Structure formats: C-alpha cells, structure tokens
C-alpha cells in the first residue's frame, strides 16, 4: 500500500469537481465536500487529522479510486 498523500477537504472537493469535468462553482464544491464526508461515513475514505471542522485530511489515493475508470489520474 502506498504512503498516504494527505489533502484538505477543500482540495478534495476541488479534485472531485474537476474529475467530473464540472465548473468550480460554490454549489458544486459544496456538493463535493458533502460527498467526501458521505464516503467517510460509509467507510470508503479514511479520515486523517483532527475531528474539528477544517482539520480533516484525506488520502488522495483513496479519493481517486472511484474516478480511475473515467479519468486519467497520475498520483505522486
């Protein structure tokens, strides 16, 4: 398993929006942030970092997994 590449929730939301080829509007970013927390709640993503608002970190490798079939993703 590769070493986690941790990103903030805002970066994770931007990643999801761009994978879906959507505009980075406030509404799309909000929906993507909600998706990140939904995936964490259902044990698809591992939450790293603190439990307070704005302290959560997410592994980009886990986050990219659902989009690997539709988008070319190169991770470090």
Secondary structure as UniProt FT lines:
FT   STRAND          6..8
FT   HELIX           9..19
FT   TURN            20..21
FT   HELIX           26..41
FT   TURN            42..43
FT   STRAND          47..49
FT   TURN            53..54
FT   STRAND          56..59
FT   HELIX           60..64
FT   HELIX           65..67
FT   TURN            68..70
//
